[in-house]
Amino acid sequence: MDVGLHLANFTWSGGPHRLVDDLRTTAKLAEDVGFRKLSVMDHVWQIGPVGPREHEMLEAYTTLGYLAAVTERIELLAWVTAAVYREPGLLAKEVTTLDVLSRGRAWLGIGAAWNEEECQGLGLPFPPTAERFERLEETVQICLQMWSDSEEPYDGTHYQLGRTLNSPQAVQRPHPPILIGGGGEKKTLRLVAQYAQACNLFDDPSLEHKLDVLRGHCEDVGRDYDDIAKTVMLPIDPGQHGEHVDAVLAHLQDLAALGVSHVHSRVGDGSDPSWLELFGERIIPEAARF
């Protein structure tokens, strides 16, 4: 099992004037201590589970471009891109650009979007649920076409592209891996089975059931269930002095027994690197054994 780091909070104790320095330090140290993936949210306002909406929030793909410049090995993605916030052709170019500039470390993390409040606030599109999922599927199809050898037009229900030219192409072939986030049993997990290299689920009592649902969708579409990486987002608190590490590792081992191969945890205070060092010393090496 590998471990990833999620930057969901940019309101750190060092204050806004130190944000860029602390962000660089956090990213480089995360890479050095062995985190496999580094992600940011695709939100324009802070979300309720993390903090007040007025707290600092950086735009996802601008931030990922910066993170590509200050790291060398760690994989980079938005966890997860809101499909309706960008036109699909532009999104494919953004992820391709990230892949080129990071020398092949980009993922496309994507979902149907959910935060209506920030959309209303900044004038972003937020169609009804069924349409958002239709647009999500068309967006993935367009990205895959732009990462292929085809420059043919794309004529969908919601999107029409006259020529799917994408130059330069992504470094990773056949394309940057795709992670589809969400646990919706009828739509989201079907899309995972059909298109994705990874899913993302939450660490809750429904996890085993969700994985069984995904297995069923894989059987329906003729996909090998084992080809899909199972990732879980969960808060990991090792304790200030590592007092919770044993309990954390026991839980990660339980997740590994279900087939989870990657756990993704939120960042702490980016102005204090000590907690990252604790992960690197006591959690990441042990999780790699599971």
Sequence and secondary structure as in RCSB ss.txt:
>XXXX:A:sequence
MDVGLHLANFTWSGGPHRLVDDLRTTAKLAEDVGFRKLSVMDHVWQIGPVGPREHEMLEAYTTLGYLAAVTERIE
LLAWVTAAVYREPGLLAKEVTTLDVLSRGRAWLGIGAAWNEEECQGLGLPFPPTAERFERLEETVQICLQMWSDS
EEPYDGTHYQLGRTLNSPQAVQRPHPPILIGGGGEKKTLRLVAQYAQACNLFDDPSLEHKLDVLRGHCEDVGRDY
DDIAKTVMLPIDPGQHGEHVDAVLAHLQDLAALGVSHVHSRVGDGSDPSWLELFGERIIPEAARF
>XXXX:A:secstr
 EEEEEE     TT GGGHHHHHHHHHHHHHHHT SEEEE   SS  TTTS TTS    HHHHHHHHHHH SSSE
EEETTEEGGGS HHHHHHHHHHHHHHTTS B EEEE    HHHHHHHT     HHHHHHHHHHHHHHHHHHTSS 
   EE SS EES    SS  SSSS   EEEE   TTTHHHHHHHH SEEEEESSTTHHHHHHHHHHHHHHHT  G
GGSEEEEE      TTSTTHHHHHHHHHHHHHTT  EEEEE   TT THHHHHIIIIIHHHHTT 
